[in-house]
Amino acid sequence: MKKVILGSDKSGFELKEAIKEHLQAQGYEVEDCGTQDPDKPMPYFQVAPILAKKIQDKEYEKGILICGTGMGMAVVANKFKGVYAAVVENTYAAEKSRAINNANVVTMGGWITGSIVGCEIADTFLGTEFTQGLEPWRQEFLKDAYAKVEEIEDEIY
C-alpha cells in the first residue's frame, strides 16, 4: 500500500484536509501528524519535527507539510539530517524538486495555494522519482551531486 505522512499548522489546515481526502481517495494510507482541529492548532515548529523524524527513521519515504507560506515548515524540516524539504507553489516545481533535488518532503502555503493545485502538486510530487525523465548524463551528474550533499551532511551531523 502507498503511504504518506502529512501535517499542517492552523494556516495550512484547510489545504491539508483537501490533500488528505484526495490522497485517501487514491488509496494512500495517510498519517496526519499535525493540527487536527483548527480551534486547537499546533504551530509549525512542533509539526515539522514530528514529520521530519518519521522521514529520518524511514517510517515514511515522503511527506507533505503545509503552513501559511510553506517556508516555516521547510526551514524547520531541513534541520533534520536526511530530510530534504522543498517549498513548492506549482506542479513544475514539485516535479523538479523530486527529479533534480530528490526532495523527500514538499511544503506548501495554505495562504498561497488553492486546494485543486495543492492536490495536483501532491500527485506530481508523489508520482515523480529522482532523475525521472532526465538525460543519462544529467542523471549521473545529479546522483553524484546527491552523494556530495550527503557527504556535506555527514560532516555537519
C-alpha positions, 0 to 999 in steps of 0.5 A, spaced: 500 500 500 502 507 498 503 511 504 504 518 506 505 522 512 502 529 512 501 535 517 499 542 517 499 548 522 492 552 523 494 556 516 495 550 512 489 546 515 484 547 510 489 545 504 491 539 508 484 536 509 483 537 501 490 533 500 488 528 505 481 526 502 484 526 495 490 522 497 485 517 501 481 517 495 487 514 491 488 509 496 494 512 500 494 510 507 495 517 510 498 519 517 496 526 519 501 528 524 499 535 525 493 540 527 487 536 527 482 541 529 483 548 527 480 551 534 486 547 537 492 548 532 499 546 533 504 551 530 509 549 525 515 548 529 512 542 533 509 539 526 515 539 522 519 535 527 514 530 528 514 529 520 521 530 519 523 524 524 518 519 521 522 521 514 529 520 518 527 513 521 524 511 514 517 510 517 515 514 511 519 515 504 515 522 503 511 527 506 507 533 505 507 539 510 503 545 509 503 552 513 501 559 511 507 560 506 510 553 506 517 556 508 516 555 516 515 548 515 521 547 510 526 551 514 524 547 520 524 540 516 531 541 513 534 541 520 533 534 520 539 530 517 536 526 511 530 530 510 530 534 504 524 539 504 522 543 498 517 549 498 513 548 492 507 553 489 506 549 482 506 542 479 513 544 475 516 545 481 514 539 485 516 535 479 523 538 479 524 538 486 523 530 486 527 529 479 533 534 480 533 535 488 530 528 490 526 532 495 523 527 500 518 532 503 514 538 499 511 544 503 506 548 501 502 555 503 495 554 505 495 562 504 498 561 497 495 555 494 488 553 492 486 546 494 485 543 486 493 545 485 495 543 492 492 536 490 495 536 483 502 538 486 501 532 491 500 527 485 506 530 481 510 530 487 508 523 489 508 520 482 515 523 480 522 519 482 529 522 482 532 523 475 525 521 472 525 523 465 532 526 465 538 525 460 543 519 462 548 524 463 544 529 467 542 523 471 549 521 473 551 528 474 545 529 479 546 522 483 553 524 484 551 531 486 546 527 491 552 523 494 556 530 495 550 533 499 550 527 503 557 527 504 556 535 506 551 532 511 555 527 514 560 532 516 555 537 519 551 531 523 
